[in-house]
Amino acid sequence: MPLASMTGFARADGSSGAVRWTWEMRSVNGKGLELRLRLPPGQEVLEPQVRERCAKRLTRGNVQATLTLESDAPGQRLRVNEAVLAEVIAAMERIGTRLSVQPPTLDGILSIRGVLESSDEGHDPEAEAALRADALAGLDRALTDLVAMREGEGTVIGAVLAARIDEIARLAGEAEASPARRPEVVRARLAEQVATLLDAAPALDPDRLHQEAVLLATKADIREELDRLAAHVAAARALLAEGGPVGRRLDFLAQEFNREVNTLCSKANDRSLTAIGLELKAVVDQLREQIQNLE
């Protein structure tokens, strides 16, 4: 499966009888799948089917789907649902006795879902059913276009991520091959430091100093961090090759990359290793930023 981003836009329109319909869909980044629908009055019955169709095609993202209807058919008008209006007014009266607030305005009351309904004097159930079927088919087309746009952007992001992962592997290789990690270099540096301390304070115990130096050398070893970075690089490449909704798993790996790089920087006992660690940290930050866009 291809990678997909969480951002996209799609539009589909058509007609059913005398009614013209239009779907507009927008999606942006989100932790999960959050769908917000805007349906015309009287079309609320479509909501369960719209949500089901979107959930089958999308895994993550904040998605807004709007359906608009236009008709030039005669006899179409708005009707006040008296029962719903009575319930709304009764509720407002009960609340108003307990709160010091401004009374509701007429346009505010009429904007409440269910108070206004569209109706046709010559209502045709078959035409209404056909309209809803056509609108749902249009939704499927809009979803197909939205998914295609998200996958197109996902392909671009995937290439960027692959380049960042290659850069992490290259920098880890530089750290692996750094002359500062050679045992003889470490021994010479520690011996020099011990000699400097003994010259400054001859009373210090040479054996104890050598023991502390060996302990510091052990703590400064970055072998474990390099091995983990190599494992994370392999796992990240496998996820990119797998494709599909792998954004959450890649985000977890990015956190692990960050943890290992921070530890490497704290252990670095040479300027060259510190420089490599800082460059690694910058690349990992870039990796995490791009992963936030993936589904």
C-alpha positions, 0 to 999 in steps of 0.5 A: 500500500502507498503511504498517505499524508493526512492533508487533502481536498476534493470536490464532486458535484452532479445532479439528481432530477431538478436538484444539484448537489456538491460535496466538498471534503477537506482533511488536515493532520489529526491524532485519529480520524475525526469526521465533521459533517455539514448536511442540509436540513432534511438530509441528516438520515445520510450521516451514518452511511457517510461516516461508514464510507469515510471510515472505510477509506480513511484511517487518520486526519481531521476531515470535514465533509460538506454537502450542499443542495440547490434546486429551481423546482417550484413549490420548494419552501422552508417549514418550521417544525412546530414540535421541535420549536416548542421544545427549544423554547421550553428549554430556553425558558427553564434555563433562563430562570437560572442564568442571567443571560441575554434572551435568544435571538430569532436567527439563533433559534432558527439556526438550531438543527431541526427547527427549520425543515425544507419541504416540497408541496409535491414531495416525491419519495422516489425522487428523494431516494434517488437524490440520496443514492446519487449523493452517496455515489458522489461522496464515493467519488470525492473520497476517491479523489481525496485519497488519491491526493493524500497518497500523492503527497504521501509519496513525496513525504516518503521520499523525504523520510527515506533521505532523512533515514539514509542521512541518519545511517550515514552519520551513525557510520561516521560515529562508528568510524570516528578515530576518537572511539579507537581504544588506543586513542581513548587510553592515550587521552585518559592517560594524559588526563590522569598524568595531569591530575597527578602533576597537579595533586601528587597526593592522589592515589594513582591506582584509584585514578586509573580505576575511575578512568576505566569506569569513565571510559566504559560509561562513555562507550557508545557501542550500544547506542550505535547498535540501536540506531542501526536497528531503528534505521532498519525498522524505519526502512521496513515501515516505509516499504510496507506503506499504508497507515504507518504514521503512528509506528514511525512516530514511535521510532522517531522518538526512539531515534531521538532518545539514542541520539541524546544519549550519544551526545551526552556520552561523547568525549570528543569534539568530533563525536559531539559534532556528529551527535548534534548533526544527528539530532538536527536530522532526527528533528526533521524526520519527526516533523515530516512524520507528523504529516503521515496517516 
